[in-house]
Amino acid sequence: MRTVLYLVQKEFLQIFRNKTMLPLMLVMPIFQMLLLSFAANYEVKDLKMRIIDLDLSGASRALCSKFSASPNFKILASGFSAAEGMESIARDEIDILLQIPPHFERDLLREGHAGVALTLNAINATKAGLANGYAGGILRDFNAQYVSENPVLTATPPNGLIEVTYSNWYNPRLDYKTFMVPGILGEIVSLIICFLTALNIVREREMGTIEQLNVTPIRKWQFILGKFIPFWIISLFIMTLGLTIGKLVFDIPLLGSLWLVFGFTAAFMPCVLGLGFLISNFAETQQQAMFTAWFFILIFILMCGLFTPIESMPEWAQKADVLNPIAYFVQFMRMVLLKGANFQDVKGIFYPVLVYGIGVNALAIWTYRKQVA
């Protein structure tokens, strides 16, 4: 064990003397977390809107006022030509076109209902979907207010007699940062540790020091532990730093046990450490290691459920995501920090991570043994 401690000491000395690794460990997680947490915004504001009001009644003006008062919409123009409105969408000048037909107020009072036309610029499907949701909410609010202000319609409310109320669990204010920060933290820790492990071993190969270690009486398990333990400790430090920033800057709830968070992090890190070690076995230069690591990390990030739900992916992608270690980490962080989940709730994530770590490290050791044989 003393040999392992000497190797760990050597690794820490190399890490702190390396001017490239220190910024990666200290500056990169802080910068990424602050930048991504503010930039990865699911809210859409100032949607460009054009209104065509062919009724010019009190009801149509009230509806237009509701849209103009909303922070989600920015009224750029109004007019009376539907063709001009459609041309504005074609030129990508507006995101949504509202057309209020003639006799809008008369139809509301006489028949109890009236129609309006919403035309959405759906070149960005996500933006169009959110715009449709925002507009639908404003229309429902207008319906309820108009019915309450007109006694003629109160007897037969268009929404029926069932009143729906709802409450939001785990994120009552619907703050996107509360949802994104735990997942971003898990992604950052995984990305940095995988990069550092791959680059560190390849750097030693470029310098020729790894060949010197290979001819010493150091056993293979001692060499591997000496490489892994420093980065394993660094991962716990980055997690501590990230949780501190998340609480102080974004005020994310820490409902679950921090012991469970660090315990899972300690068990999860061999997955990305082994992946970095495996990549280094097939890379001759640091540039090759960096691009190979980025190839896998990019796929893992896009498919981990950080930005899009895994459940909405095709069935083949959901099955392939079993091999995505970051998906387990993101799911775990959100369950424990936001829901207060305990070990019984996350053991379905914990055991696959253990199996994954053992498998990827066994493969890394086997390929390394073949290489130096």
DRENGU-591584 format. One record per residue: residue number from 1; residue in one letter; x, y, z of N, C-alpha, C in turn. Coordinates in pm, whole numbers. Layout:
BEGIN
NUM/A/X/Y/Z/X/Y/Z/X/Y/Z
...
END
This chain:
BEGIN
1/M/82/-121/0/0/0/0/86/126/0
2/R/207/116/58/296/230/61/334/271/-81
3/T/349/172/-170/382/201/-309/272/284/-374
4/V/147/247/-346/33/321/-401/34/466/-352
5/L/65/484/-223/68/619/-167/177/704/-233
6/Y/292/643/-261/398/716/-331/353/755/-473
7/L/283/663/-540/233/694/-675/128/805/-671
8/V/42/802/-569/-58/907/-553/10/1042/-530
9/Q/113/1041/-447/188/1164/-422/251/1216/-551
10/K/308/1125/-630/367/1164/-758/264/1226/-851
11/E/144/1165/-855/39/1218/-942/-5/1357/-900
12/F/-20/1381/-771/-60/1513/-725/47/1617/-758
13/L/174/1580/-744/281/1673/-780/277/1706/-928
14/Q/253/1606/-1011/245/1631/-1155/124/1718/-1189
15/I/11/1693/-1122/-110/1769/-1150/-92/1916/-1115
16/F/-38/1944/-999/-25/2083/-955/87/2157/-1027
17/R/179/2082/-1087/283/2147/-1167/239/2169/-1312
18/N/131/2105/-1349/82/2114/-1487/-5/2240/-1501
19/K/39/2334/-1581/-35/2459/-1596/-164/2442/-1676
20/T/-179/2330/-1745/-302/2306/-1821/-410/2244/-1733
21/M/-371/2155/-1645/-470/2083/-1565/-533/2168/-1456
22/L/-456/2257/-1395/-510/2338/-1286/-630/2423/-1330
23/P/-622/2495/-1444/-741/2568/-1489/-858/2476/-1521
24/L/-829/2357/-1576/-936/2262/-1604/-1009/2220/-1477
25/M/-935/2205/-1370/-994/2158/-1245/-1064/2268/-1167
26/L/-1011/2390/-1171/-1061/2497/-1086/-1150/2597/-1160
27/V/-1101/2644/-1275/-1174/2749/-1346/-1286/2693/-1431
28/M/-1258/2583/-1499/-1356/2528/-1593/-1489/2490/-1527
29/P/-1493/2418/-1414/-1623/2384/-1355/-1703/2505/-1310
30/I/-1634/2606/-1254/-1705/2727/-1211/-1763/2801/-1331
31/F/-1679/2821/-1432/-1722/2895/-1551/-1836/2823/-1622
32/Q/-1821/2692/-1643/-1925/2616/-1713/-2057/2617/-1636
33/M/-2050/2599/-1506/-2173/2593/-1428/-2248/2725/-1430
34/L/-2175/2835/-1414/-2239/2966/-1416/-2295/2997/-1555
35/L/-2216/2968/-1658/-2259/3001/-1793/-2375/2914/-1839
36/L/-2361/2782/-1825/-2465/2692/-1875/-2594/2706/-1796
37/S/-2585/2729/-1667/-2707/2737/-1585/-2791/2859/-1621
38/F/-2726/2967/-1663/-2801/3085/-1706/-2842/3074/-1853
39/A/-2757/3010/-1935/-2783/3005/-2079/-2884/2897/-2115
40/A/-2882/2783/-2044/-2973/2673/-2076/-3112/2706/-2021
41/N/-3182/2794/-2093/-3307/2852/-2045/-3423/2796/-2126
42/Y/-3519/2734/-2056/-3637/2682/-2124/-3745/2790/-2143
43/E/-3725/2906/-2083/-3824/3012/-2097/-3798/3089/-2226
44/V/-3908/3129/-2291/-3899/3207/-2414/-3974/3337/-2392
45/K/-3904/3447/-2403/-3966/3578/-2383/-3951/3662/-2509
46/D/-4031/3768/-2515/-4027/3864/-2626/-4047/3795/-2760
47/L/-4145/3705/-2765/-4182/3645/-2893/-4242/3753/-2982
48/K/-4188/3767/-3102/-4232/3874/-3193/-4370/3840/-3249
49/M/-4462/3935/-3234/-4602/3906/-3267/-4661/4019/-3353
50/R/-4749/3980/-3443/-4824/4075/-3525/-4973/4044/-3507
51/I/-5053/4148/-3491/-5197/4131/-3466/-5275/4192/-3582
52/I/-5370/4116/-3631/-5464/4165/-3732/-5603/4164/-3668
53/D/-5651/4281/-3632/-5780/4295/-3565/-5881/4350/-3665
54/L/-5967/4263/-3714/-6069/4303/-3810/-6202/4334/-3743
55/D/-6207/4329/-3611/-6332/4355/-3539/-6331/4494/-3475
56/L/-6216/4531/-3416/-6201/4661/-3351/-6312/4687/-3249
57/S/-6345/4586/-3173/-6448/4598/-3069/-6381/4602/-2932
58/G/-6463/4619/-2829/-6411/4618/-2693/-6349/4484/-2657
59/A/-6412/4375/-2702/-6361/4241/-2670/-6228/4216/-2740
60/S/-6218/4256/-2868/-6093/4232/-2941/-5979/4317/-2883
61/R/-6011/4439/-2842/-5907/4524/-2781/-5863/4466/-2647
62/A/-5957/4411/-2572/-5921/4349/-2443/-5829/4229/-2465
63/L/-5858/4152/-2569/-5773/4037/-2600/-5633/4083/-2642
64/C/-5627/4186/-2724/-5496/4238/-2767/-5418/4293/-2648
65/S/-5488/4355/-2554/-5421/4410/-2436/-5358/4301/-2351
66/K/-5426/4186/-2344/-5370/4075/-2267/-5239/4026/-2329
67/F/-5234/4020/-2460/-5111/3977/-2526/-5001/4081/-2508
68/S/-5034/4208/-2519/-4932/4313/-2506/-4880/4324/-2363
69/A/-4964/4286/-2264/-4921/4293/-2124/-4836/4174/-2083
70/S/-4835/4069/-2164/-4758/3950/-2130/-4609/3973/-2160
71/P/-4520/3932/-2068/-4376/3946/-2095/-4326/3849/-2201
72/N/-4411/3752/-2236/-4368/3652/-2334/-4385/3699/-2477
73/F/-4462/3807/-2498/-4491/3853/-2634/-4451/3999/-2649
74/K/-4402/4031/-2767/-4367/4168/-2802/-4440/4202/-2932
75/I/-4537/4293/-2922/-4618/4329/-3037/-4537/4422/-3127
76/L/-4503/4374/-3245/-4423/4454/-3338/-4509/4539/-3430
77/A/-4624/4487/-3469/-4707/4561/-3565/-4851/4512/-3557
78/S/-4939/4591/-3609/-5080/4553/-3624/-5127/4604/-3759
79/G/-5231/4547/-3809/-5280/4588/-3940/-5409/4517/-3974
80/F/-5443/4518/-4104/-5569/4459/-4148/-5548/4363/-4265
81/S/-5424/4333/-4299/-5397/4247/-4414/-5336/4115/-4366
82/A/-5411/4006/-4390/-5360/3874/-4354/-5241/3836/-4442
83/A/-5243/3882/-4567/-5132/3849/-4658/-5001/3911/-4609
84/E/-5007/4033/-4558/-4886/4096/-4504/-4836/4020/-4382
85/G/-4928/3973/-4300/-4889/3895/-4183/-4819/3765/-4222
86/M/-4871/3696/-4322/-4809/3572/-4367/-4671/3599/-4430
87/E/-4657/3711/-4498/-4527/3747/-4554/-4426/3775/-4443
88/S/-4473/3834/-4333/-4383/3861/-4220/-4331/3731/-4160
89/I/-4417/3630/-4154/-4372/3500/-4105/-4273/3438/-4203
90/A/-4301/3449/-4332/-4212/3392/-4434/-4075/3458/-4430
91/R/-4070/3587/-4399/-3942/3658/-4391/-3877/3642/-4254
92/D/-3938/3564/-4168/-3887/3538/-4033/-3880/3665/-3949
93/E/-3974/3758/-3974/-3978/3882/-3898/-4059/3868/-3770
94/I/-4153/3775/-3768/-4236/3754/-3650/-4241/3604/-3619
95/D/-4280/3574/-3493/-4292/3435/-3450/-4436/3387/-3446
96/I/-4531/3480/-3430/-4670/3441/-3417/-4759/3550/-3476
97/L/-4863/3507/-3543/-4960/3598/-3605/-5098/3569/-3546
98/L/-5161/3672/-3489/-5295/3659/-3432/-5393/3732/-3523
99/Q/-5496/3659/-3569/-5598/3717/-3654/-5733/3709/-3584
100/I/-5791/3826/-3560/-5924/3834/-3495/-6024/3867/-3605
101/P/-6121/3779/-3630/-6212/3798/-3744/-6317/3906/-3716
102/P/-6387/3952/-3818/-6499/4046/-3796/-6608/3978/-3711
103/H/-6686/4062/-3642/-6798/4015/-3559/-6751/3924/-3446
104/F/-6629/3943/-3399/-6576/3861/-3291/-6659/3881/-3164
105/E/-6682/4007/-3125/-6758/4033/-3002/-6904/3992/-3017
106/R/-6961/4015/-3134/-7102/3978/-3156/-7121/3827/-3143
107/D/-7030/3750/-3199/-7041/3605/-3188/-7025/3558/-3044
108/L/-6939/3625/-2969/-6923/3589/-2829/-7052/3609/-2751
109/L/-7119/3722/-2774/-7240/3754/-2698/-7360/3673/-2745
110/R/-7374/3653/-2875/-7491/3585/-2928/-7480/3433/-2917
111/E/-7365/3379/-2955/-7351/3234/-2963/-7270/3174/-2848
112/G/-7206/3259/-2770/-7129/3209/-2656/-6990/3161/-2692
113/H/-6952/3173/-2817/-6816/3134/-2857/-6779/3207/-2985
114/A/-6648/3222/-3006/-6596/3285/-3127/-6456/3231/-3150
115/G/-6410/3243/-3273/-6279/3187/-3307/-6179/3293/-3345
116/V/-6054/3266/-3315/-5943/3348/-3362/-5843/3253/-3428
117/A/-5756/3308/-3509/-5656/3226/-3580/-5517/3262/-3528
118/L/-5444/3159/-3487/-5304/3175/-3446/-5217/3103/-3549
119/T/-5127/3174/-3611/-5034/3116/-3706/-4892/3128/-3647
120/L/-4826/3012/-3634/-4697/3008/-3567/-4584/2983/-3666
121/N/-4474/3051/-3645/-4352/3026/-3722/-4282/2906/-3658
122/A/-4301/2789/-3716/-4254/2665/-3655/-4122/2616/-3713
123/I/-4041/2707/-3766/-3909/2663/-3811/-3829/2614/-3692
124/N/-3856/2672/-3574/-3803/2622/-3447/-3920/2559/-3373
125/A/-3927/2425/-3375/-4044/2357/-3321/-4060/2381/-3171
126/T/-3950/2385/-3097/-3959/2407/-2953/-4013/2545/-2923
127/K/-3963/2644/-2993/-4010/2781/-2973/-4157/2795/-3011
128/A/-4198/2731/-3120/-4337/2737/-3162/-4429/2669/-3060
129/G/-4384/2555/-3006/-4464/2487/-2906/-4485/2570/-2781
130/L/-4378/2636/-2735/-4391/2723/-2618/-4480/2842/-2648
131/A/-4465/2901/-2767/-4550/3014/-2804/-4697/2974/-2807
132/N/-4724/2855/-2858/-4862/2806/-2861/-4917/2787/-2719
133/G/-4831/2735/-2629/-4874/2718/-2491/-4901/2850/-2421
134/Y/-4812/2949/-2442/-4833/3080/-2382/-4961/3144/-2435
135/A/-4981/3137/-2566/-5099/3198/-2626/-5226/3128/-2578
136/G/-5221/2995/-2565/-5338/2922/-2515/-5374/2963/-2374
137/G/-5272/2987/-2290/-5298/3032/-2154/-5364/3168/-2150
138/I/-5319/3259/-2235/-5380/3393/-2242/-5525/3385/-2289
139/L/-5551/3300/-2388/-5687/3285/-2438/-5780/3226/-2332
140/R/-5732/3129/-2256/-5814/3072/-2149/-5842/3175/-2041
141/D/-5742/3256/-2009/-5762/3361/-1910/-5862/3465/-1960
142/F/-5854/3499/-2089/-5950/3593/-2147/-6092/3537/-2143
143/N/-6105/3407/-2174/-6238/3345/-2168/-6299/3356/-2030
144/A/-6220/3321/-1928/-6272/3324/-1790/-6309/3465/-1749
145/Q/-6227/3562/-1784/-6255/3701/-1746/-6377/3754/-1821
146/Y/-6388/3722/-1949/-6500/3773/-2029/-6632/3715/-1982
147/V/-6630/3587/-1944/-6751/3524/-1893/-6793/3588/-1762
148/S/-6697/3614/-1674/-6731/3672/-1544/-6783/3814/-1556
149/E/-6743/3888/-1662/-6786/4027/-1678/-6915/4040/-1755
150/N/-6965/3932/-1813/-7089/3936/-1891/-7191/3841/-1831
151/P/-7289/3892/-1759/-7389/3806/-1694/-7463/3715/-1792
152/V/-7474/3758/-1918/-7546/3677/-2015/-7477/3542/-2034
153/L/-7344/3541/-2026/-7269/3418/-2050/-7244/3338/-1924
154/T/-7268/3399/-1806/-7236/3331/-1681/-7320/3207/-1661
155/A/-7442/3209/-1708/-7531/3094/-1689/-7484/2972/-1765
156/T/-7417/2992/-1877/-7367/2878/-1956/-7218/2898/-1984
157/P/-7134/2880/-1884/-6991/2902/-1905/-6935/2804/-2007
158/P/-6854/2854/-2100/-6801/2767/-2206/-6706/2660/-2155
159/N/-6648/2679/-2038/-6555/2580/-1986/-6621/2472/-1904
160/G/-6754/2474/-1894/-6823/2372/-1817/-6824/2402/-1669
161/L/-6868/2304/-1589/-6882/2324/-1445/-6765/2269/-1366
162/I/-6668/2208/-1430/-6554/2150/-1361/-6442/2252/-1355
163/E/-6396/2281/-1236/-6286/2374/-1217/-6160/2295/-1182
164/V/-6055/2320/-1254/-5930/2247/-1236/-5830/2335/-1162
165/T/-5775/2283/-1054/-5666/2350/-984/-5545/2256/-985
166/Y/-5428/2311/-976/-5306/2229/-982/-5199/2290/-892
167/S/-5103/2207/-857/-4988/2253/-781/-4864/2186/-838
168/N/-4750/2254/-830/-4625/2205/-886/-4538/2151/-773
169/W/-4506/2023/-780/-4421/1962/-679/-4275/1973/-720
170/Y/-4188/1981/-619/-4042/1975/-633/-3982/2102/-695
171/N/-4060/2174/-774/-4014/2300/-833/-4134/2394/-841
172/P/-4183/2441/-727/-4310/2515/-724/-4309/2642/-809
173/R/-4193/2707/-819/-4186/2832/-896/-4157/2810/-1043
174/L/-4145/2684/-1083/-4113/2649/-1223/-3988/2722/-1270
175/D/-3888/2728/-1183/-3762/2793/-1216/-3674/2693/-1291
176/Y/-3637/2728/-1414/-3561/2632/-1495/-3424/2604/-1434
177/K/-3368/2699/-1360/-3237/2677/-1299/-3243/2565/-1196
178/T/-3354/2558/-1122/-3369/2452/-1023/-3362/2315/-1089
179/F/-3415/2305/-1209/-3415/2179/-1282/-3282/2151/-1350
180/M/-3217/2256/-1401/-3098/2237/-1483/-2970/2223/-1402
181/V/-2956/2298/-1292/-2827/2302/-1222/-2782/2165/-1173
182/P/-2868/2083/-1108/-2819/1950/-1066/-2770/1865/-1181
183/G/-2842/1868/-1293/-2798/1790/-1408/-2669/1842/-1468
184/I/-2656/1975/-1477/-2533/2035/-1531/-2415/2001/-1442
185/L/-2436/2001/-1311/-2328/1966/-1218/-2279/1824/-1242
186/G/-2371/1729/-1256/-2333/1592/-1285/-2259/1578/-1416
187/E/-2304/1653/-1516/-2238/1647/-1648/-2098/1705/-1642
188/I/-2079/1816/-1570/-1949/1881/-1563/-1847/1792/-1492
189/V/-1886/1733/-1380/-1794/1647/-1305/-1750/1530/-1393
190/S/-1844/1468/-1463/-1811/1354/-1549/-1718/1394/-1662
191/L/-1749/1506/-1726/-1670/1551/-1841/-1527/1582/-1801
192/I/-1510/1657/-1693/-1375/1700/-1653/-1289/1581/-1612
193/I/-1346/1490/-1533/-1267/1376/-1486/-1228/1285/-1601
194/C/-1318/1263/-1694/-1285/1179/-1811/-1173/1242/-1893
195/F/-1181/1373/-1917/-1077/1442/-1991/-943/1435/-1919
196/L/-944/1467/-1791/-819/1471/-1716/-750/1335/-1713
197/T/-829/1229/-1692/-769/1096/-1686/-706/1057/-1819
198/A/-779/1080/-1929/-726/1044/-2060/-601/1125/-2094
199/L/-606/1255/-2069/-492/1341/-2104/-370/1313/-2017
200/N/-394/1281/-1888/-282/1260/-1797/-199/1138/-1838
201/I/-267/1028/-1869/-194/905/-1903/-124/920/-2038
202/V/-193/983/-2135/-131/1001/-2267/-12/1097/-2257
203/R/-23/1197/-2171/88/1290/-2154/213/1217/-2103
204/E/192/1124/-2011/306/1047/-1962/364/961/-2074
205/R/279/911/-2161/330/832/-2273/412/919/-2367
206/E/365/1042/-2392/439/1133/-2479/575/1170/-2418
207/M/579/1185/-2286/704/1223/-2219/798/1105/-2199
208/G/745/982/-2213/827/863/-2196/836/811/-2055
209/T/767/875/-1960/776/831/-1820/695/705/-1795
210/I/592/680/-1876/510/562/-1851/587/434/-1884
211/E/679/442/-1981/762/326/-2011/855/296/-1894
212/Q/903/400/-1829/987/379/-1712/911/311/-1600
213/L/783/348/-1583/701/284/-1481/673/139/-1516
214/N/657/111/-1645/624/-25/-1688/737/-124/-1660
215/V/862/-76/-1655/974/-167/-1633/1013/-175/-1485
216/T/942/-102/-1400/969/-109/-1255/893/-226/-1196
217/P/924/-266/-1072/851/-377/-1009/710/-340/-964
218/I/663/-219/-999/527/-179/-961/427/-270/-1030
219/R/333/-322/-952/231/-410/-1008/122/-328/-1078
220/K/52/-398/-1163/-48/-329/-1244/-158/-265/-1159
221/W/-206/-336/-1058/-312/-279/-974/-262/-159/-896
222/Q/-134/-158/-860/-77/-42/-791/-69/78/-885
223/F/-28/51/-1008/-20/159/-1107/-157/221/-1132
224/I/-259/135/-1146/-394/184/-1176/-451/263/-1058
225/L/-434/208/-936/-483/281/-819/-409/414/-803
226/G/-280/415/-830/-204/538/-821/-250/643/-919
227/K/-303/599/-1033/-357/692/-1132/-499/735/-1097
228/F/-579/643/-1044/-721/671/-1023/-748/751/-896
229/I/-679/721/-788/-713/782/-659/-704/935/-663
230/P/-599/997/-722/-596/1144/-725/-717/1204/-796
231/F/-754/1150/-911/-867/1206/-984/-1000/1172/-915
232/W/-1004/1063/-845/-1122/1030/-765/-1141/1133/-654
233/I/-1032/1172/-589/-1039/1276/-485/-1075/1410/-548
234/I/-1018/1440/-664/-1048/1566/-732/-1196/1574/-769
235/S/-1255/1460/-809/-1397/1460/-845/-1484/1497/-725
236/L/-1449/1449/-607/-1524/1485/-487/-1507/1634/-454
237/F/-1388/1687/-480/-1366/1831/-459/-1451/1913/-555
238/I/-1455/1873/-683/-1535/1946/-782/-1683/1938/-746
239/M/-1728/1822/-698/-1867/1809/-655/-1897/1903/-539
240/T/-1807/1912/-443/-1825/2004/-330/-1832/2148/-379
241/L/-1742/2184/-469/-1740/2319/-525/-1870/2349/-601
242/G/-1917/2252/-680/-2039/2272/-757/-2162/2286/-669
243/L/-2173/2203/-566/-2287/2212/-475/-2287/2347/-401
244/T/-2169/2394/-365/-2161/2523/-297/-2208/2636/-388
245/I/-2161/2635/-513/-2204/2738/-609/-2354/2727/-635
246/G/-2402/2603/-650/-2545/2584/-676/-2632/2638/-565
247/K/-2589/2622/-442/-2668/2670/-329/-2656/2821/-312
248/L/-2534/2874/-321/-2513/3017/-296/-2562/3105/-411
249/V/-2539/3060/-534/-2573/3143/-650/-2715/3117/-699
250/F/-2754/2988/-708/-2883/2955/-767/-2987/2911/-663
251/D/-2946/2894/-540/-3036/2854/-431/-3113/2726/-466
252/I/-3042/2627/-521/-3108/2500/-551/-3139/2428/-420
253/P/-3252/2359/-414/-3285/2286/-291/-3196/2163/-274
254/L/-3149/2142/-154/-3070/2022/-123/-3153/1935/-31
255/L/-3259/1875/-87/-3356/1803/-5/-3305/1667/40
256/G/-3222/1605/-41/-3172/1472/-8/-3048/1477/79
257/S/-2997/1361/110/-2878/1348/194/-2752/1378/114
258/L/-2670/1468/167/-2542/1497/102/-2447/1378/111
259/W/-2462/1299/217/-2382/1177/228/-2413/1083/112
260/L/-2541/1075/77/-2581/990/-36/-2525/1045/-166
261/V/-2525/1178/-181/-2472/1241/-303/-2324/1208/-319
262/F/-2247/1227/-211/-2103/1201/-221/-2074/1051/-230
263/G/-2158/970/-166/-2139/825/-178/-2162/778/-320
264/F/-2267/830/-384/-2293/791/-523/-2184/845/-615
265/T/-2139/968/-588/-2030/1024/-669/-1905/938/-661
266/A/-1873/893/-539/-1756/808/-521/-1772/676/-595
267/A/-1894/621/-598/-1918/495/-668/-1927/515/-818
268/F/-1968/634/-861/-1986/659/-1004/-1855/693/-1074
269/M/-1765/760/-1005/-1643/809/-1069/-1560/700/-1139
270/P/-1553/576/-1086/-1480/473/-1162/-1533/452/-1304
271/C/-1660/486/-1328/-1714/472/-1464/-1639/563/-1561
272/V/-1630/693/-1528/-1565/787/-1619/-1413/778/-1609
273/L/-1360/738/-1493/-1217/715/-1483/-1174/599/-1573
274/G/-1252/491/-1569/-1222/377/-1655/-1237/412/-1802
275/L/-1337/496/-1833/-1356/539/-1973/-1237/621/-2021
276/G/-1189/713/-1935/-1071/790/-1971/-948/702/-1987
277/F/-934/605/-1898/-822/511/-1907/-831/429/-2035
278/L/-952/386/-2071/-972/308/-2192/-937/390/-2316
279/I/-978/517/-2317/-946/604/-2431/-796/622/-2444
280/S/-728/638/-2331/-583/661/-2334/-507/541/-2388
281/N/-565/421/-2375/-498/302/-2426/-485/301/-2578
282/F/-575/374/-2645/-576/371/-2792/-530/504/-2851
283/A/-490/600/-2767/-446/730/-2816/-295/742/-2800
284/E/-232/793/-2902/-87/811/-2899/-49/951/-2855
285/T/-136/1048/-2878/-107/1187/-2842/-223/1244/-2761
286/Q/-196/1356/-2694/-302/1420/-2616/-413/1472/-2707
287/Q/-379/1513/-2826/-480/1560/-2920/-575/1448/-2958
288/Q/-521/1330/-2985/-606/1215/-3016/-696/1181/-2896
289/A/-639/1183/-2777/-717/1153/-2658/-829/1254/-2638
290/M/-800/1381/-2661/-899/1486/-2641/-1016/1471/-2738
291/F/-984/1448/-2866/-1091/1435/-2965/-1172/1307/-2945
292/T/-1107/1199/-2906/-1180/1076/-2880/-1271/1091/-2759
293/A/-1218/1151/-2653/-1300/1174/-2534/-1417/1266/-2566
294/W/-1392/1369/-2645/-1499/1461/-2681/-1605/1393/-2766
295/F/-1565/1300/-2851/-1662/1227/-2933/-1762/1153/-2845
296/F/-1713/1082/-2745/-1803/1006/-2657/-1880/1098/-2563
297/I/-1811/1197/-2506/-1876/1285/-2410/-1990/1362/-2475
298/L/-1971/1408/-2597/-2075/1483/-2667/-2200/1398/-2686
299/I/-2182/1273/-2726/-2296/1183/-2741/-2364/1160/-2607
300/F/-2284/1137/-2504/-2340/1112/-2371/-2420/1231/-2321
301/I/-2369/1353/-2344/-2439/1473/-2295/-2572/1492/-2367
302/L/-2571/1476/-2500/-2693/1498/-2577/-2800/1393/-2548
303/M/-2758/1275/-2501/-2854/1167/-2478/-2876/1135/-2330
304/C/-2826/1221/-2241/-2834/1190/-2098/-2962/1239/-2033
305/G/-3047/1311/-2106/-3169/1365/-2047/-3149/1501/-1985
306/L/-3035/1563/-2007/-3010/1695/-1950/-3095/1801/-2018
307/F/-3105/1796/-2150/-3179/1897/-2225/-3311/1844/-2280
308/T/-3317/1717/-2314/-3442/1658/-2363/-3472/1531/-2284
309/P/-3597/1505/-2250/-3630/1385/-2172/-3593/1257/-2247
310/I/-3539/1162/-2175/-3505/1034/-2236/-3630/964/-2286
311/E/-3742/982/-2215/-3867/916/-2252/-3918/961/-2388
312/S/-3879/1081/-2433/-3925/1131/-2563/-3836/1087/-2678
313/M/-3726/1018/-2647/-3636/970/-2752/-3693/844/-2817
314/P/-3647/810/-2937/-3691/683/-2999/-3654/564/-2910
315/E/-3725/456/-2931/-3705/338/-2845/-3562/286/-2853
316/W/-3502/288/-2973/-3365/239/-2986/-3268/327/-2908
317/A/-3295/459/-2904/-3207/549/-2830/-3220/526/-2679
318/Q/-3342/497/-2634/-3361/469/-2491/-3287/343/-2450
319/K/-3287/242/-2537/-3214/120/-2506/-3063/143/-2510
320/A/-3017/222/-2606/-2874/252/-2615/-2827/336/-2497
321/D/-2918/410/-2435/-2881/496/-2323/-2842/417/-2199
322/V/-2864/286/-2201/-2817/203/-2090/-2665/211/-2078
323/L/-2597/236/-2190/-2451/246/-2191/-2402/388/-2166
324/N/-2493/479/-2132/-2457/618/-2110/-2442/643/-1960
325/P/-2320/653/-1907/-2305/670/-1762/-2358/803/-1712
326/I/-2348/909/-1793/-2391/1041/-1747/-2542/1045/-1727
327/A/-2617/963/-1802/-2762/958/-1784/-2798/914/-1642
328/Y/-2723/818/-1588/-2748/773/-1451/-2717/885/-1351
329/F/-2610/957/-1376/-2568/1061/-1282/-2667/1177/-1281
330/V/-2712/1220/-1399/-2808/1330/-1408/-2940/1292/-1340
331/Q/-2988/1171/-1365/-3112/1126/-1302/-3098/1120/-1151
332/F/-2984/1070/-1104/-2961/1061/-960/-2960/1199/-895
333/M/-2887/1294/-952/-2875/1427/-893/-3010/1494/-882
334/R/-3092/1482/-983/-3225/1546/-978/-3316/1477/-877
335/M/-3308/1346/-868/-3394/1275/-774/-3358/1307/-629
336/V/-3229/1310/-598/-3186/1330/-460/-3196/1477/-419
337/L/-3144/1567/-502/-3142/1709/-464/-3279/1774/-471
338/L/-3360/1738/-570/-3489/1804/-588/-3605/1730/-521
339/K/-3601/1598/-521/-3710/1519/-463/-3680/1467/-323
340/G/-3554/1472/-282/-3519/1418/-151/-3522/1267/-148
341/A/-3489/1202/-259/-3492/1056/-266/-3387/995/-174
342/N/-3419/877/-118/-3324/804/-35/-3263/688/-114
343/F/-3183/607/-47/-3112/500/-117/-3209/400/-180
344/Q/-3319/371/-112/-3416/276/-166/-3474/327/-297
345/D/-3486/459/-311/-3542/516/-433/-3443/513/-549
346/V/-3314/517/-518/-3213/528/-625/-3130/401/-641
347/K/-3164/295/-572/-3083/175/-585/-3091/116/-725
348/G/-3200/143/-797/-3210/101/-936/-3111/172/-1026
349/I/-3058/287/-981/-2953/358/-1053/-2816/318/-1000
350/F/-2808/293/-870/-2681/266/-804/-2618/137/-853
351/Y/-2694/29/-858/-2637/-101/-896/-2590/-106/-1041
352/P/-2665/-51/-1138/-2611/-49/-1275/-2480/30/-1286
353/V/-2466/136/-1205/-2344/214/-1208/-2226/130/-1159
354/L/-2246/51/-1054/-2140/-36/-1005/-2098/-136/-1112
355/V/-2196/-197/-1177/-2166/-294/-1283/-2094/-226/-1399
356/Y/-2139/-108/-1434/-2077/-33/-1543/-1931/-2/-1510
357/G/-1906/45/-1388/-1770/78/-1348/-1678/-42/-1351
358/I/-1727/-155/-1301/-1645/-276/-1302/-1616/-319/-1445
359/G/-1718/-314/-1530/-1701/-359/-1669/-1605/-272/-1748
360/V/-1620/-139/-1740/-1535/-52/-1821/-1391/-53/-1770
361/N/-1372/-68/-1639/-1236/-75/-1587/-1170/-209/-1620
362/A/-1247/-316/-1618/-1191/-446/-1659/-1147/-442/-1804
363/L/-1229/-378/-1890/-1194/-365/-2031/-1070/-278/-2048
364/A/-1061/-170/-1970/-945/-82/-1978/-817/-154/-1936
365/I/-825/-232/-1827/-707/-306/-1780/-666/-412/-1881
366/W/-765/-480/-1940/-734/-586/-2038/-668/-528/-2162
367/T/-717/-415/-2212/-656/-355/-2331/-520/-297/-2299
368/Y/-503/-246/-2180/-371/-194/-2141/-269/-307/-2131
369/R/-311/-419/-2078/-222/-534/-2065/-179/-582/-2203
370/K/-271/-584/-2299/-237/-626/-2433/-135/-531/-2496
371/Q/-150/-401/-2463/-64/-303/-2527/80/-312/-2479
372/V/100/-338/-2350/235/-335/-2297/299/-474/-2298
373/A/224/-573/-2340/278/-708/-2340/393/-718/-2440
END
